[in-house]
Amino acid sequence: MAETEMGTRVVNAARDWIDTPYRHQASLRGVGADCLGLLRGVWRDLRGAEPETPPAYSPDWAEATGRETMAEAASRHLVAIGLAELQPGDVALFRMKRSGPARHCGIVATGPSGPTLIHAWSRHSVAEVPFDAGWQRRLAFAFRFPEI
């Protein structure tokens, strides 16, 4: 996995959020974040004000609508890339149910043992975990931060 300068900046910003407690709809480093909150916080750290404010959402929002809401929002502000093009600093969106819409996101990184994923998930703090086969089979969309 090659890493670009922008990718390095994204990964470093995401790692600054590690150990932030999980809090649904939150996006405040060290205080609380969910997966989208982590992504929003990294955007603010690197690019400034968020380009849009997400509406309030329930924990089952994706299943309730059935739409690819997360992918649609990501495509308005990030650059869509092929799944095979993922590199450190890219944003990965995941389907948590095989037939459901993408409802989880994280930032791809790399560690001593290979690819990793920095993400926030229910009942866990923001963490960097192996980007293993379990995550890879759920991968639905990939995006890249635009260059500054």
N, C-alpha and C positions, 0 to 999 in steps of 0.2 A: 504494500500500500504506500503509494507516494503521498507526501504531505506538502501542501502548498503553504505559502506564508499566511494566507487568510485562514486556512485550515488550522494552522498552529495557533493562531489568535483565538479561534473559536474553541478549540480544545482547552487552551489555558483558561479562558473565561469560564467554560463549563466546569473545569476542575475546581475553580474557586467556590463553586456551589456545593461541592461534596460535603456531606454531613448535615446539610440543611434538612430539617425535618419535613416529612410529608404533610402537606396541608392542602386539601381540595380547594381549587381555584386561587391559591395564593401564589405570589411571585416576589418574595422578598428574601434575598440571600441571607442565610443564617437564621431566619425566622420561620419560613415555611414556603413550600412550593409543591406543585404537582408537576406532571411531565410537561404540560403546556406552559406552566409558570416558569420552569427552568428555561425552556426555549425563549420565552418572552424576556426573561432576565438577561440571558446571554445577548439577545438582540439589543437591549437597552445598554448593556455594558460596552458593546462594540459600535453601535450605530446611533444611539440616542433614543429619542422618543419612539414609542411603538407606532407603527403605521395605522393600526386600528385597535379598538378595544373589543375583546371577545365578549359576547353576551354571557350572562350567567348560564351555567350548565350543571346538570345533575350528574351523579356518578354513572348513570346508564344512558347518557345523552346519545351516544352513537347508535345503540340498539333502538332507542325510541324513535329516531328519525329514519334510520336506514340509509341516509345519504353519506357521501364521502366528504363531510363537512370539514374535517381536519385537512384533508388533501386539497380541497378547494381553497381554503384559507392559505395554506402553505404556498400554493401556486401563485397567489397574488403578490407574494413578497419574497419568495425564494426562487431559485432556478431549478427546475425539474431536471433530473438526470436519470440515466438508466440504473437499475439495481446493481448491475455488474460494475458500474463506475464508482461505487462508494469508496471514499477515502477519508482519512481523519479530518474531522471538522464538518462532515456532512450530517444532515438530519435524516434519520430513518423513521418511517411511520410503519406501524405494525397493526395487523389484524389480530385481535385476541380470540376471535371465533372465526373458524374457517370461512363461513359464509357471511360474516358481518363486515361492516365498514371498518376502516382503520380508525383506531381510537387511542393509540399510545404512541409516544414519540421519544426519541433519545438522540444523542449526539455520538457519532462514531469516533473512536479514538484508537490508540494502539498502546499496548503495554509490552513488557518483556516476553510474554507468552503468546502474543498475537493480538488480533483485533479485540477491542473492548467497546462497551456501550456505557455512556454516562446518561443516567436517567433517574427520574423520581417515580416511585410506584407505591401504591396503597400500603400503608403500615410500615414503610421503609423510608429512610432518609435518602437524599440524593446519593447515589453510589456509582462507582465505576466497576462494571462486572464483565466477565468474558462475553464476547459477542459470539456465543456458541450456536450449535445447530438448532437448538430450541428457538432462539431469537431469529436466526436466519430463515427458518421455514415460515415464520410469521411476517417477514418483511413484505410490505406491500408497495411502498413508494419511497423514493429517495430525492432529496433536495440539497442544494448547496447555497450557502450564504453568498449574496452578490458581493463582488469586490467593492471596497470602499474607495 
